[in-house]
Amino acid sequence: MFRPIRKKKNEISADAVKRLLQNTRRGVLAVNGDDGYPYAIPVNYLYDAENRKIYFHGARAGHKVDAIKRCDKVCFTVFGNETIRKESWAPFVQSVVIFGRCHLIEDQSTAMTLVKKFAMKYYPNESMVDEELAMDGKAVQMYEIEIEHLSGKEVQER
C-alpha cells in the first residue's frame, strides 16, 4: 500500500528515524485541503515511539480541522540532523515521512496528560509548564496521528 524508499542506499535505520523524531522540534503536517489542493503547515509535535503516535496541538476550527474532518489521512514530515562531511558546500540531511490517520483527542483528561508531556519538550522546566496549563490549558486542543507507515532517509544536497 505504501511505497518503499526508491534508493535503498539512502535509507536510515529505525534507530536513526526514532532519534530524528524525538529530537526535532517542528514537522510539516499535510492534509487534503480545499478544492483538492494540498494544505501543509509546520507544527510543533511530540513523538510517542512506544504507541507509534504523533501529537500536536491546535484549534478546534479552521482550514486544518475542516480538512481532517473531511479526510483523516495525513502525511507528516520531519527533517534535520544536517551534517557536513566531505564537501563543505554539500550538506547531508535526514528526513522522515509518516503516513497516518489524524483525529482530535476528545477525552479532556487524556488531552491534559498529553499536553503536559508535549509542553515538557518545549519549555525549560515543569513549573513553567504548570503555570501555562493553569492559565490556558483548557483551551488547548490535542490531535493524534496514528502512524500507519514511516520511512526515513539521508541525502546529500548537491
Contacts in CASP RR format, 6 or more apart in sequence:
PFRMAT RR
TARGET T0000
AUTHOR 0000-0000-0000
METHOD contacts of the structure
MODEL  1
MFRPIRKKKNEISADAVKRLLQNTRRGVLAVNGDDGYPYAIPVNYLYDAE
NRKIYFHGARAGHKVDAIKRCDKVCFTVFGNETIRKESWAPFVQSVVIFG
RCHLIEDQSTAMTLVKKFAMKYYPNESMVDEELAMDGKAVQMYEIEIEHL
SGKEVQER
1 149 0 8 1.000
2 99 0 8 1.000
2 148 0 8 1.000
2 149 0 8 1.000
2 151 0 8 1.000
4 151 0 8 1.000
5 11 0 8 1.000
5 151 0 8 1.000
5 152 0 8 1.000
5 153 0 8 1.000
7 153 0 8 1.000
10 153 0 8 1.000
10 154 0 8 1.000
10 155 0 8 1.000
11 151 0 8 1.000
11 152 0 8 1.000
11 153 0 8 1.000
12 20 0 8 1.000
12 94 0 8 1.000
12 152 0 8 1.000
12 153 0 8 1.000
12 154 0 8 1.000
16 94 0 8 1.000
16 152 0 8 1.000
16 154 0 8 1.000
17 96 0 8 1.000
17 150 0 8 1.000
17 151 0 8 1.000
17 152 0 8 1.000
18 47 0 8 1.000
18 49 0 8 1.000
19 81 0 8 1.000
20 78 0 8 1.000
20 80 0 8 1.000
20 81 0 8 1.000
20 94 0 8 1.000
20 95 0 8 1.000
20 96 0 8 1.000
20 152 0 8 1.000
21 47 0 8 1.000
21 49 0 8 1.000
21 54 0 8 1.000
21 78 0 8 1.000
21 96 0 8 1.000
22 47 0 8 1.000
22 49 0 8 1.000
23 81 0 8 1.000
24 78 0 8 1.000
24 79 0 8 1.000
24 80 0 8 1.000
24 81 0 8 1.000
25 44 0 8 1.000
25 121 0 8 1.000
25 122 0 8 1.000
26 42 0 8 1.000
26 43 0 8 1.000
26 44 0 8 1.000
26 45 0 8 1.000
26 78 0 8 1.000
27 42 0 8 1.000
27 43 0 8 1.000
27 44 0 8 1.000
27 45 0 8 1.000
27 76 0 8 1.000
27 77 0 8 1.000
27 78 0 8 1.000
27 79 0 8 1.000
28 40 0 8 1.000
28 41 0 8 1.000
28 42 0 8 1.000
28 43 0 8 1.000
28 76 0 8 1.000
28 77 0 8 1.000
28 78 0 8 1.000
29 40 0 8 1.000
29 41 0 8 1.000
29 42 0 8 1.000
29 43 0 8 1.000
29 56 0 8 1.000
29 64 0 8 1.000
29 74 0 8 1.000
29 75 0 8 1.000
29 76 0 8 1.000
29 102 0 8 1.000
30 38 0 8 1.000
30 39 0 8 1.000
30 40 0 8 1.000
30 74 0 8 1.000
30 75 0 8 1.000
30 76 0 8 1.000
30 77 0 8 1.000
31 38 0 8 1.000
31 39 0 8 1.000
31 40 0 8 1.000
31 64 0 8 1.000
31 67 0 8 1.000
31 68 0 8 1.000
31 71 0 8 1.000
31 74 0 8 1.000
31 102 0 8 1.000
32 38 0 8 1.000
32 39 0 8 1.000
32 67 0 8 1.000
32 70 0 8 1.000
32 71 0 8 1.000
32 73 0 8 1.000
33 39 0 8 1.000
33 63 0 8 1.000
33 66 0 8 1.000
33 67 0 8 1.000
33 70 0 8 1.000
34 63 0 8 1.000
34 66 0 8 1.000
34 67 0 8 1.000
39 63 0 8 1.000
39 64 0 8 1.000
39 67 0 8 1.000
41 64 0 8 1.000
43 56 0 8 1.000
43 57 0 8 1.000
43 58 0 8 1.000
44 56 0 8 1.000
44 57 0 8 1.000
44 118 0 8 1.000
44 121 0 8 1.000
44 122 0 8 1.000
45 54 0 8 1.000
45 55 0 8 1.000
45 56 0 8 1.000
45 76 0 8 1.000
45 78 0 8 1.000
45 118 0 8 1.000
46 54 0 8 1.000
46 55 0 8 1.000
46 56 0 8 1.000
46 114 0 8 1.000
46 117 0 8 1.000
46 118 0 8 1.000
46 121 0 8 1.000
47 53 0 8 1.000
47 54 0 8 1.000
48 54 0 8 1.000
48 55 0 8 1.000
52 146 0 8 1.000
52 147 0 8 1.000
53 144 0 8 1.000
53 145 0 8 1.000
53 146 0 8 1.000
53 147 0 8 1.000
54 76 0 8 1.000
54 98 0 8 1.000
54 144 0 8 1.000
54 145 0 8 1.000
54 147 0 8 1.000
55 105 0 8 1.000
55 114 0 8 1.000
55 117 0 8 1.000
55 118 0 8 1.000
55 142 0 8 1.000
55 143 0 8 1.000
55 144 0 8 1.000
55 145 0 8 1.000
56 118 0 8 1.000
56 142 0 8 1.000
56 143 0 8 1.000
56 145 0 8 1.000
57 115 0 8 1.000
57 118 0 8 1.000
57 140 0 8 1.000
57 141 0 8 1.000
57 142 0 8 1.000
57 143 0 8 1.000
58 64 0 8 1.000
58 140 0 8 1.000
58 141 0 8 1.000
58 142 0 8 1.000
58 143 0 8 1.000
59 65 0 8 1.000
59 141 0 8 1.000
60 104 0 8 1.000
60 141 0 8 1.000
65 104 0 8 1.000
68 74 0 8 1.000
68 102 0 8 1.000
68 103 0 8 1.000
68 104 0 8 1.000
68 143 0 8 1.000
72 101 0 8 1.000
72 102 0 8 1.000
72 103 0 8 1.000
73 99 0 8 1.000
73 100 0 8 1.000
73 101 0 8 1.000
73 102 0 8 1.000
74 99 0 8 1.000
74 100 0 8 1.000
74 101 0 8 1.000
74 102 0 8 1.000
74 145 0 8 1.000
75 97 0 8 1.000
75 98 0 8 1.000
75 99 0 8 1.000
75 100 0 8 1.000
76 97 0 8 1.000
76 98 0 8 1.000
76 100 0 8 1.000
76 145 0 8 1.000
77 95 0 8 1.000
77 96 0 8 1.000
77 97 0 8 1.000
77 98 0 8 1.000
78 95 0 8 1.000
78 96 0 8 1.000
78 98 0 8 1.000
79 93 0 8 1.000
79 94 0 8 1.000
79 95 0 8 1.000
79 96 0 8 1.000
80 93 0 8 1.000
80 94 0 8 1.000
80 95 0 8 1.000
81 93 0 8 1.000
81 94 0 8 1.000
81 154 0 8 1.000
82 91 0 8 1.000
82 92 0 8 1.000
82 93 0 8 1.000
83 91 0 8 1.000
83 92 0 8 1.000
83 93 0 8 1.000
84 90 0 8 1.000
84 91 0 8 1.000
84 92 0 8 1.000
85 92 0 8 1.000
87 158 0 8 1.000
89 158 0 8 1.000
90 156 0 8 1.000
90 157 0 8 1.000
90 158 0 8 1.000
91 156 0 8 1.000
91 157 0 8 1.000
92 154 0 8 1.000
92 155 0 8 1.000
92 156 0 8 1.000
92 157 0 8 1.000
93 154 0 8 1.000
93 155 0 8 1.000
93 157 0 8 1.000
94 152 0 8 1.000
94 153 0 8 1.000
94 154 0 8 1.000
95 152 0 8 1.000
95 153 0 8 1.000
95 154 0 8 1.000
95 155 0 8 1.000
96 150 0 8 1.000
96 151 0 8 1.000
96 152 0 8 1.000
97 150 0 8 1.000
97 151 0 8 1.000
97 152 0 8 1.000
98 145 0 8 1.000
98 147 0 8 1.000
98 149 0 8 1.000
98 150 0 8 1.000
99 147 0 8 1.000
99 148 0 8 1.000
99 149 0 8 1.000
99 150 0 8 1.000
100 145 0 8 1.000
100 146 0 8 1.000
100 147 0 8 1.000
100 148 0 8 1.000
100 149 0 8 1.000
101 145 0 8 1.000
101 146 0 8 1.000
101 148 0 8 1.000
102 143 0 8 1.000
102 144 0 8 1.000
102 145 0 8 1.000
102 146 0 8 1.000
103 143 0 8 1.000
103 144 0 8 1.000
104 141 0 8 1.000
104 142 0 8 1.000
104 143 0 8 1.000
105 111 0 8 1.000
105 114 0 8 1.000
105 141 0 8 1.000
105 142 0 8 1.000
105 143 0 8 1.000
105 144 0 8 1.000
108 138 0 8 1.000
110 142 0 8 1.000
111 140 0 8 1.000
111 141 0 8 1.000
111 142 0 8 1.000
112 133 0 8 1.000
112 137 0 8 1.000
114 142 0 8 1.000
114 144 0 8 1.000
115 133 0 8 1.000
115 137 0 8 1.000
115 140 0 8 1.000
115 142 0 8 1.000
116 129 0 8 1.000
116 133 0 8 1.000
118 142 0 8 1.000
119 129 0 8 1.000
119 132 0 8 1.000
119 133 0 8 1.000
120 126 0 8 1.000
120 129 0 8 1.000
123 129 0 8 1.000
123 132 0 8 1.000
END
